[in-house]
Amino acid sequence: MLTFTRGDTFSIKFQRKDCNGDVITEAPNTMYFTLKTRPSIKTYVLQKTLEDMHSDADGTWHITLQPEDTEGLSVGNYYFDIEVTTNSYVKTIAKDWIKLTEESTWKDNK
């Protein structure tokens, strides 16, 4: 389970690997990071697409959640997955839970 504070910037880094464990550096056709309240429902609370992500030359991908992505969400646990499509091959490469904790500093707090 990943844990981070609601309303903070948070970066998820990962590498795609083939069945031999070699890093795949080519960009996929599509990639989605999807955040939902439960794995069994189709409605998501946040989704990032390939256009929202970037990769380094070594094949490390970065998904950055900006403060506005989570500041309106309730504190609690959320399910995420990362799905990749290359040509007609669809693969979920990661899935887990994210725990959003409450922030202690408010922008309008004086």
N, C-alpha and C positions, 0 to 999 in steps of 0.2 A: 504494500500500500504506500502510495506517495502522499505526503502531507505538505500542504502549504497554506499560507494565509490568504483568505479572500481579499481581493482588491490589490494584491501584490503582483509584480511581474514574476513569471515563473517560466523557466525553459526546460523542455524535455529534450534530451539528446539520445540518439540511437543510431546504430548501423544496421542496414539490411544485409543479410548473409545468405549465400546459397547453401545447398545441402552438404557441401564439402567444408563449410565454415568460412569460405572466402567472401570478402566484402564486395557487395554489388555497388558499383559507382555510377552506373547508368541511371538516369531519372526514369521513374515509372510513368505510365500514362496518367494515372490518377493516384492520389493518396488522401485519405481522410483520417483526421483525428476527431472522434465523436465522443461527447460526454453526455451521459444520461443518468437519470435517477436510479434506474434498475436495468440490468442487462436484458430482461425479457420484453421491454417495451420498445416501440419503434420511434417514439417522439424523443428528440434530443434537446438538451438545453444549450449546447454549444457545439459548433462544428468548425474545424479548420480544414482547408483544402490544400492541395499541392501549391497553389499560388500564395498561401500564407506561410509556407515553410521554405527553408533554404538548406543547402548541403555544402559541406566543405569538400575540398579535392580528395580527401581520404575516405569519402563516403559517409561521413557523420552528418546526420540530418538533425535539424533544429526546429522544434515547434515552440513558439513563444506565446504564452498566454499573457495578455496585457491586462492591466488593472480593470478596465471596463468590461473585459470578458467575464469576470467573476464577481465584481462588486455588487451585482444585483441578485446573486444566488444566495440561497439559504446556507448557513453553516451545516455541515454534515458530510455524508459519504456519497460519492458519485462513481459510477462505473464508466471506464473509458476503453476504447479500442482504437487501434490503428490498422486500417485496411489499405492494401496496395493492389492496384491492377496494372499488369503489364501484358499488353496485347489482350488475350482473352482469359488470362490466368488471374484469379482473384485470391488473395491470401491475407488473412488477419495475422499480422506479425507481432502484435502485442495486445494484451488486455489485462486490466487490473482495476483497482479501486483508487480513487483520489479522495483524501479527507481534506475538506476545506475547514480551516479554523477561523475563529473570529479575530478581526483586526482590533488593535488596541488604540490606534491613533486615527482620528477622523480629520478629514481635510478642513472642515468648518469648525473644529474644536479650538477654543481659545483658552 
